[in-house]
Amino acid sequence: MKKSFELNDLLTTKTALLISGIVCAIPFVFKYAFILPWICFIPVVIAVEKSGFSPKKTAKNLFIFGFGYYFVAYSWFTSLYPLDFAGFSSAESVLIVLLAVTAIPAIHSGLLSLSGAVCALLCRKASRFVRLFAVACAFVFAELLQSVGTFAFPWGRVFVTQSAFPVLLQSASVFGSYFITFLVVGVNSLFAYALMSKKYRKKLIAIGLSAFALNICFGAVRMAALEKGYEEKDEFRAVALQGNYPSKSKWTSSTSEMFLEYMSLAQNALKDADKSVPSLVAIPETALTTEFKEDGRYAETVKDFCAENNASFVIGAFANNDGRYLNAIFTVNPDRSISAPYAKRHLVPFGEYVPYRSVVEKISPDLASAISFHDFDKGTDTVTMSAPFANVGTLICYDSIFPSLCRHTVNDGAEVVVISTNDSWFGTSPALTHHLAQAQMRAIENNVPIVRAANTGISAIIEPNGTVISSLGADKRGYISENIKVGERGTLYTAIGDVWIALCALYLIIGFVIGSVKSKRT
């Protein structure tokens, strides 16, 4: 027992917490190290228990762990230097990159600290059973807070560390991606309390291992069932085009030349295709760097292509809808019909608009205009269009990291989802795989195939079980094409949404009430 306590003391030093956070985040850089997060939250769970669930100490311990974790998760920002593609000098680039790799981890660690302090406050008088999963709840609430507000950036989420093995993520089809966070940290909690409890050590380890094994079994069974269910479904040809226009050249190249390049890729992708099988061709976000007008020459060319090839064509362009300037997607069908524009619903702050522009302009008018001369207007609605093979829904880039946006799209009838994105400013950094992991999770959560067209990569065709069946990596020009089946859209998660967050809150509140009542009686 003495050795166990010495080990626990060693695991909960400030240095150990920082190192465990760093190690836990290694899968963000090397995705096949997926097993590390299943054991590396143990020190922070022990530290919180040893603090007696002191809100102040809990917040401190979670901040230290969280900073190491998020520092690695966002270390890809360093590969963006220099930011000359955005018009910044070398000195400005250094400042911006340093700010990104320190400020973002600090902010997200602060949100984790806040969540942890609240959970600790609720658990101080609660039973050991409630305290067992308090840290798991804290991480769930922290990830929720990261997705709220103008500067929402829920990028470094726990499920991303597991994306190399979709079998581990299938339970998100029941309770969503926040459940994956709870499960991973919860298994760590079981192992942590096993280290602190000689009496229940074997039972807690057995429960933790069983939870891990059951999650894998559920994933394997679900993936097998989905595969069998696809056998009798009609198929369609999914095509994603990747023009590979880096940030420097995308906005300086001729729009006509880029459009012709994409049409050439589309022709090559379908030149030997069986026209009796309907096709879905997707091109990246703002591949057409001008407005797409229904009666314009670009639209007429696309209509002709669709009619000749029995294809539906999803094209990213700009739109001016009653004076609203939109980053949009249009879907064109073989019958030459064109959908209403889908407008990006979650714009990138300081990329597509300047938050609090009037304030920024007062401080630095030049900075405001340099960042964004004209703000885009935010989309508010989903858009689906009936194609010959299925109802097609669309998302643009940043939209895909917010679970509710894809869920709303599927609830409004989408059976296939196209994600059109421009990740060129990520370079060849791990951020490309992180963004792709978000698309994989959206497929699993809602049981829909996803066709992802990325300007410079990673373009991908994703099955409803989250498996990437075809992809085209960074800095490559070309296309990918696969025959896939629609299957049955929707899951329990599609129907109930992120109820798991509410269940976590209810769990802590009930524990707090029961603990308070017992405390008064004694």
N, C-alpha and C positions, 0 to 999 in steps of 0.2 A: 504493500500500500504506500509505503514511503517513496518508493521509486516512481509510482504513479503520480504522486503529488509533485515530485521534483520535475517530472516531465511536463506536467500541466503548468508549473511555474515558468519553465523554459519557453513553452509555447506561447505564453501570454505577455512576453516582454514587448516593448514598443518595436524593437527591431524585428522580432519574430512575426508580429502582426503585419508590418510593412512587407516583409519578405513573402509571407503567405499570400498577401494580396497580389503581389507581383507574379508569383508562381501560378496562382489561380487563373490569372489572365493570359498565360502563355498560349492557350488555344486561339486567342485573337491573332496571334502571329503565326503559330504553327497549329493548324486546325486538327491535326491527328493526335494532339495531346489532350483529347477530350476528357480523359479520365481524371485529370487533375482537379477540376472544380468539384468533383464528387468527394474529395477528401480535404481540400485546402481551405475550406471555410471553418474547419474544426477549431483552430486557434481563436478565432474571433468569437465563436460561440462559448468557448470555455472562459474567455476573458469577460464576457458579459455576465455569465453566471457567477464568476468569482467576485465581480464588483457588487454583487447583491442586487443587481438590476438598478443601480444608481443611475438616474438619467444623465447626470453630468459625465460620469466615467464611461457609460455606455456610448454616449455621443463621441467622446474622445477616442475610444477604442475603434469604433466603426469608421471614424474619419481617417485614422491612420491606415487601417486595412483598406478602406475604400480608395484612398489616394494612390496606394500602390497598384491596386486593381485597375482603376480608371486611367492611371498614367500609362500603363502598358496598352490598354484598350484603345487609347487615342494617340499612341506614339506614331501612328501612320501620318499624322500631320507634318512630321519632320520631312517626309519624302516629298512634300509639296513644294519645298524650297527649290529654286526661287519662284516667287509669285509674279514673274514678269508677264505671264499670260493674262493676269488681271490688271496689269499696268502699274504694279508696285516696284519700287527700287529694291536693291539688295538689302539695304539697311531696314527699309520698311518691312520687307519679307521676313527678315530675322525677327523683328519685333512681333509681328503677327503670329508667326509660327511658335515662338516662345510663349506668347500669351495663350495660344490655343492649347499647348501641351501642359500648361500649368493651371490656367484659369478654369478650363472645362473640368478636369479632374477635381479641382478644389470645389467647384460648384456642385458637382454630382456627389462628391464625398460629403459636402455640407447637407445636401438633401437626405443622404443616407443617415447622417448623424441626427438630423431632425426626426426622421422616421423612427430611428432607434431609441431616441430619448422618449418619445411618446409611448412606444411599445413598452419600454422599461417602466415608465410611470404606471402603466396599466397592469404590469405584471409583478410589481414589488410584493403585493400581498396575495398574488395568485398561487395556485397549486403548482407543483413541479410539472404536471402534465401540460398546463398552459404555457409555462415558461419554456418548456421543451422546444416549442416551435415559434417563440417570440422573434428570434433573429430572422427566421425565414419570412415571417410576416413583415418585418422591417425592410427587407430587401424588396419584397413585392410592392410595398407602399413607396419606396424610394424610386423604383422604376416607373411607377404611376406618376409621381411628381415630375420626373424627367420629361414626361410626355405632355405636360400641361403648360399653356401660356405661349406668348409670342416667341420666346427663344427655346421652345421645346426641342430636345435633341436626344430621343431615347435610343441611342445607337449601341452603347456598350452593354446590351442586355444579356443575361445569363444564357438564354437559349442559343445565342449566336455561337457560343463555345461548343455546342453540340451538333452544329449543322452538318459536319462531315458524315454523321451517321443518323439519317432521318428516322431509323427505327426507334431511337431514343426520344423522338419528339412527337410521336403519334398521339400521345395522351392530350396534346393541345387541341385535338379535335373535339374533346369533351369539355374542357374548362379553359382553353386558351393558353397563350404563351406565358401568362403570369403564373399559371399552375406549374410550368416547367421550372421557373425560378424557385417557387416554394418547394417543389420536389427535390431539386438538387441541394438547396441549402438545408431542407428538412432532413435529408439522409445524413448530411454532415452533422446535424444536431444530434441525431441518434448516436452516431459514433462518438461525438464529443461527450455526451452524458454517460456513455459506456466507459470512457476513460475516467470519469469522475465518480463512478458508482460501481464498487466491487460487487455489491449484492445483485444488481440487475445487469451487469456487464454483458453476459452471454445473451440475455434476452434482447437487449437493445441492439447489439451487433446483429443478431439474427433478424430482427425487424428491419434494420437498415438494409441489410443485404437482400432481404425478401422484397422490400420496396423497389430496389434497383432492378432485381430480376423480374418482378411482376411488370414493371414499366417496359422492359425489353420484350417480355412475352406478349403484352398487349400490342406493342408496336408491330411485332412479327405477325401476329394473328390479323391485325387490321390491314397491314400491307398485303398479306396473302388474300384476304377477303376482297379487297378492292381490285386486285389483279384478276381474280376470278369473275368479279362482277362486270369487268370491262369487256369480257370475251364476246358478249352478244350485242355490244353497242356499235353504232355506226362510227366510222372514223373520219377524220379530216386531216388535211396536210397543214402543219404549222410551220411557218417560215419566219425567221427573224433576220433582218438585214443589218449589217454593221459597216457603216461607211468609213469609220476610223478617221474622223476629222478632229485633231487635237484642238484644245482651247484657242491656241494662237491663230490657227487657220480657219476655224469654223466660222468666225464672224467677219473674216476678211475675204473668204473665198466667194466666188460667184454663186448666187443662189441657183441659177439655171444649171450651172455645171454640176453642182451637188445633187440637184434633183435628177438630172439625167444619169448620174452615177448610180443613184438608188434604183432608178427604173431599169438600168442595165443589170444590176444585181438581181432584181426581181425577175426579169426575163430569164436570166441564167438559171435561177432557182426552179423555175417552172417549165423550162423549155422541153424537157422530156417527161413531164408529169402527165399522169392519166387525168384528163379534164373531167371525167365523170366523178372524180373525188374532189369535193370542194376544198378550197385552200383559204388559209388566213395568213396574210402577209403583213408583218409589222415592221415599221421603221422607227428610229429613235425620236426622242423629245426634240422639238424644234429642228428637225432635219430640214424642214423648209423654213428658212429664216426670213419669212415674209408672211403676209396674210394669206390664208387659204380661202378663196372665194368660190362659191358653188358654180358660178358662171365663168370662172377664170380659166386660163389656159392650162394651169397645172391640174385643176380639177378635171378638165376634159380628158387630159392624157390618162389620168388615173382611172376615170370611168371606162375609157376604151380598154385599158388593160384588164380591168375587172370583168368586163363583159366577154372578152376574148378568152380568158383563162379560168372562168368560173371561180373567181377569187374575191374575197373580201379584203380590203386594204385599209390598214390603220396607219394614219399619217400624222406626225407631230408638226404643228405649225403655230402661227399666231392667229388670233381672231379679234375682230372688233365688233362686239355685240352690243348694239345700242349705246355706243360710246364707252363701253367697258373693254379695256385692253387686256386680252387673255393669253396665257400660255395654254394651248389647247391641243386636243386630239380630235380628229374626224375619222369616221368609219365610212368607207364607200363599199357598196354591195354590187354583185354582178348585174342587178337590174338597174344600175346606175344611180341608185338612191344614195343620198349622203345624210349621215346622222347630224343631229344638233351638235355643236362643239361641246366636248367635255373640257371644263376648265379646271386646272390644277387647284386642289382644295387646300393644300398646305404649302404655301409659298416659303421659299428659303429667305429668312431675314438677312439683309445686307447683300443679297444676291439678286433677288427678284423684286424686292421692295426695301425701302428704308423705314424701319419702325420709328414711330415718333418723328417723322420727317421734319415737322416744323421746328422741333427742338434741335435736331441735328443741324438743320440749315442755319439756325441762329448761332450755333457754336462754330460750325465750319461749312459754309456753303459749297466750297470746292470739294470737300469730302463727300457730301451728300450726292452731288452730281457725278462724281467719279465712281461711286459705288453703283448707283442706279439712276440714270437720267430720267427714266420714266417708270413709275411703279406699275406692276401688273395688278390687276384686280383679282381677288380671291374667288374661286369657284365655290358654289354652295350645294350643288346637286350631283347625284349620280347620273350617268347616261349609259343606257344599254341599247343595243340595236340588234334586231333579229337578222342573223345571217342564215344562209341555207342549211348550216349544220348545227347551229346553236345560237343562243343569245350571247352577244359579246359585250362585256363590260370593260372599262378602261380606267387606268390609274397612271399618274405621271410622277416618276422619280421619287421625290420626298414623300409623296402620298403613301408609298408602300411600307414605310416604317411605322405607320399608325394603324393598328389592327382594326379599329372601328370603321375606317374608310373602305377597306376591302369587304368587310362584313356587310356594310350597308349596300355595297354594290351587288353582292350576291343575293342579299335579301330582296333587292329590287329586280331580280330576275336573271342576273348574269350566270351563265353556265361555263363560260370561258373568260378569263381575265387577261387582258394585255397590259403589260407594264412598259411604258415608253420612257426611256431615261437617257440622260446625258451625264455620264460619270467621268468625263474627260479630265476634270480638274483633280481627280483622285490619282492621276498618273497610273502607275502600276503597283500602287501600295495595297496592303491588305484590306483597305477600305472597300475595294471592289468585291472581295469575297464576303465582307460583312453585309454589304448592301444586297448581294445575291441571297444571303441567308435569310434576310427579311422576306424576300419573295418566296423562298421555300416555305417559310412558316405560314405565310398567307395562304398558300396552296393547301397545307395540312389543315389549318384552322377551318377552312371552308369547303374542302373536298372539291376543288376546281383545278383544272390544268391552267398553267400560266405560261404565256409566251412573253419573254422579256427581251426587248430590243434596246441595246445600249450603243451609244455612238462609238465609243472606243473600247467597249467591252465592260463587263462580261455579259454577252448576250446568251440567253439560255431558254431551253424548252423544259418545263418542269411538270411532272405528273402530279395528280392530286395528292399523292402520298409524300410529296416533297422531294422526290428523287429527280435529280438533274439528268435527263436522258441525252441531252446534247448541249454543248456550249461552245462558245468562241471566245478565246481569252483576250487579254489586253493588247492593244496596239496591232490589231489584225483587221484587215479588210476582207469582207466576204459575207457568207450567209450560212445559216444552219437550217435544216429541213428534216422534219420527222412526221410520220403518220401517227397520230394519237387519237384516243377516244375520249368522249366527253364524260361518260359516267354519270353518276348521280350527284348533283350539287347539294351543298348544305350539310351541316353537322349539328350536333347538340350545341356546340359553341356558336354556330351561326345563329341559332334560335335564341339563346339566352345571353350571349355576350360575355362580358367580363364579370360574371357573378362571383367568381372566385375571390375577387378583391373584397366584395361585400362580406363573403363568408369569413375571410381572414379578420376583418374588422369585428364582425359579430363574435367570433371565437375569443378575441381579446377582451371585448366588452363584457361578455358573460363571465369570463374568468375573473375580471376585475370586480364585478358585482358580487360573485360568490365569495371571493377572497375578502372583500370588505365586510360582508355579513359575518363570515367566520371570525374575522379579526375583532369585531365589536362584541361578539359572544364570549370571546376569551378575555 
